[in-house]
Amino acid sequence: MTDYICCYFGSDWSITARGFSSARQAEKHGLYMMPMAGCFGFAVIHENPDYERGWQLRLERSVLPRTAHIKRDDLCNYNITN
């Protein structure tokens, strides 16, 4: 089973929202959160539960600046920095 994640971020914070069954649902959540004060954008991530197989950024469904960097920590939380 695969999981889609929406990670939205601001200047010094990022929030990882999990449990979406499709990239479109994760994108809709990100678009819903965009008007929140301080939100700079969001990333839609396709994650495989097998940690070894990793994750994939769905750039066509994300709103990110060109300078954004995405990292996943050991607890499978994502951090986006500008």
C-alpha positions as CSV (number, residue, x, y, z in Angstrom):
1,M,0.0,0.0,0.0
2,T,1.2,3.5,-0.8
3,D,0.5,6.7,1.0
4,Y,0.3,10.3,-0.2
5,I,1.4,13.1,2.0
6,C,1.0,16.9,1.9
7,C,3.7,18.8,3.6
8,Y,3.1,22.6,3.9
9,F,5.6,25.0,5.2
10,G,6.4,28.6,6.3
11,S,9.6,30.5,7.1
12,D,10.6,28.3,10.1
13,W,8.0,25.5,10.3
14,S,6.6,22.6,8.3
15,I,3.5,20.4,8.9
16,T,3.2,16.9,7.5
17,A,-0.4,15.8,6.8
18,R,-0.7,12.0,6.1
19,G,-3.4,9.6,5.0
20,F,-4.4,10.7,1.6
21,S,-5.3,8.0,-0.9
22,S,-4.4,9.9,-4.0
23,A,-2.1,12.7,-5.1
24,R,-5.1,14.8,-6.0
25,Q,-6.5,14.6,-2.5
26,A,-3.2,15.7,-1.0
27,E,-3.0,18.5,-3.5
28,K,-6.5,19.7,-2.6
29,H,-5.5,19.8,1.1
30,G,-2.4,21.9,0.2
31,L,-4.5,24.3,-1.8
32,Y,-6.9,24.6,1.1
33,M,-4.0,25.5,3.4
34,M,-2.4,28.0,1.1
35,P,-4.4,31.0,2.3
36,M,-3.2,30.4,5.9
37,A,-1.0,33.3,7.1
38,G,2.7,32.5,6.7
39,C,2.2,29.5,4.4
40,F,4.7,29.6,1.5
41,G,3.7,26.5,-0.3
42,F,3.3,22.7,-0.1
43,A,4.8,19.5,-1.4
44,V,2.8,16.4,-2.4
45,I,4.9,13.3,-1.6
46,H,4.3,9.7,-2.6
47,E,5.6,7.5,0.1
48,N,6.1,3.7,0.1
49,P,5.6,2.1,3.5
50,D,8.8,0.1,2.9
51,Y,11.4,2.5,4.3
52,E,14.0,1.1,2.0
53,R,12.1,2.1,-1.1
54,G,11.8,5.7,0.0
55,W,9.7,8.5,-1.2
56,Q,9.0,10.5,-4.4
57,L,8.2,14.2,-4.7
58,R,5.2,14.8,-7.0
59,L,6.3,18.1,-8.4
60,E,3.3,18.4,-10.8
61,R,1.0,18.5,-7.8
62,S,3.1,20.7,-5.6
63,V,3.5,24.5,-5.1
64,L,7.2,25.1,-4.2
65,P,9.7,27.8,-4.8
66,R,12.7,26.9,-6.9
67,T,15.0,27.1,-3.8
68,A,13.1,24.7,-1.7
69,H,14.9,21.7,-0.1
70,I,13.0,18.7,1.3
71,K,14.4,16.2,3.8
72,R,12.9,13.3,5.6
73,D,14.1,12.5,9.2
74,D,14.4,9.2,10.9
75,L,10.7,9.4,12.1
76,C,9.5,9.9,8.5
77,N,8.6,13.5,9.0
78,Y,9.4,15.9,6.2
79,N,11.1,19.3,6.6
80,I,11.0,21.9,3.8
81,T,13.4,24.8,3.9
82,N,13.7,27.7,1.5
